[in-house]
Amino acid sequence: LWPLPRSLHISPARLQLAPKRFQILHGSGSSAGPRCSLLQDAFRRYYGYIFGYSKWQNHDEKKPLS
Amino acid sequence: ETELFSLQVIITSEDSECDKYPGVESDESYQLQVSEPTAVLKASKVWGALRGLETFSQLVNEDDYGSFFINESDISDSPRFAHRGILLDTSRHFLPLKSILINLDAMAFNKFNVFHWHIVDDQSFPYQSITFPELSAQGAYSYNHVYTPTDVRLVIDYARLRGIRVIPEFDTPGHTESWGKGQKDFLTPCYNGEHPSGSYGPVNPILNTTYDFMLQLLKEIRTVFPDEYIHLGGDEVDFTCWRSNPDVSEFMKERGFSHSYTKLESYYIEKILDMVSSVNKKSIVWQEVFDNGVQLQPDTIVEVWMGTLYKEELRRVTKEGHPAILAAPWYLDYISYGQDWKKYYSVEPLDFLGCRAQKELVVGGEACLWGEYVDATNLTPRLWPRASAVGERLWSSKNVTDIADAYNRLTEHRCRMLRRGVAAEPLFVGYCSNETGDRT
């Protein structure tokens, strides 16, 4: 990570992410919802950063972010 | 391995600040918990969510078989300093909009939150003013080398979406040669003996028209740039021209300034600072304004840039109760052979003599890239990842100083920036795992 967070605990347990199933979304109880374009834009951007540069999968059709 | 299906982002406070601009008080803290089946990112405001999204994206890796994975994690994070800036000079060389936007992206990857836009200087005036269009029409390098109101709006909006403030610098009274082309009588005529020499010096501080013009310009700047602060510059004022001008000498005599041109500069700057207050903005100035004894409002931020004795300057500025921004050790236009990122990384901003209250007045720092030798062709690799070293120093805890660990993480971070389209230069020998033979 860069820059290093203030407090960090990373466990050895690994979770898989499937680009076609994984979603970034507003959690329940959040004061920001789908009308918050700043976050909607950030969700799209970071989905792209996470999955968009794969040497294996970047030719796949991207799942549109809900 | 089990699967992570989503990242849920929760803004916990009633006002998410979604429609606002970031400011010096913005809360950028966040908590991130990654566990099956969903990760949760909690932040009080959207600014913290943006920082947390960046962290989450860095936690996801791709293995050699193209599978994405993330380790279960628990992170609680907040910045050490509120002001973490990058100064880009778009006057000495013009920077195309695209370069600015790419660097805003890179800033977000490194959790910087202030774009100090050194938009005009002696060499050119690319800012297209609505009130005074001749400033850029005459003062820009060409009609192409301008930032239109639409361009400026785009930069501000693009920055906001990344939690980055845009603070413009309109340096005054020095570094204003380019202003004189489009604003008659704004600069002081220099004299050679009894006759005008044909050259012009700093802003002419003895004319009422100077102040009328500055007030109009500041009123426009207030409406264009939403940030609470304006950087007024105030550095490197050459008194030679003022000294040569008989009208300035007469004015000095009338005011009782004797031969102290620092008093004349102070007279001018104090009027400008009052104007800034009158348009409901606050000021950031370079350290000379403080050094010259100008009466500053207590909330005026002093930016320390002189490399020698900067710790003593921090002590003096904060002893007088002024907030300070540290730039001196992070002038990235100075290049040297080898891994100079270590030098920037090793700076401890609070390493100066002063009590706790003084140290709390250091609001942050800025990495500066002046434009003499930098344009769109080499700006990004010269800036990154060297500025990343400054970024961690300003964000992470004081005890994060292990150079070997930083090297490993920064090497990987540089590869990540490359993948995301930022042409960051290598730290040292090595390679990036996503490089292929046909990649340039």
Interface residues (C-beta under 8 A of the other chain):
Chain A: L1 W2 P3 L4 P5 R6 S7 L8 H9 I10 S11 P12 A13 R14 L15 Q16 L17 A18 P19 R21 F22 Q23 I24 L25 H26 G27 S28 G29 S30 S31 A32 C36 S37 L38 L39 D41 A42 F43 Y46 Y49 I50 F51 Y53 S54 K55 W56 Q57
Chain B: E1 T2 E3 L4 F5 S6 L7 Q8 V9 I10 I11 T12 S13 E14 D15 S16 C18 D19 V34 S35 E36 V40 V46 A49 L50 L53 E54 T55 F56 S57 Q58 L59 V60 E62 Y65 G66 S67 F68 F69 I70 N71 E72 S73 D74 I75 S76 D77 S78 N110 K111 R160 L161 S388 G391 E392 W395 S396 S397 V400 R409 L410 E412 H413 R419 R420 N434 T436
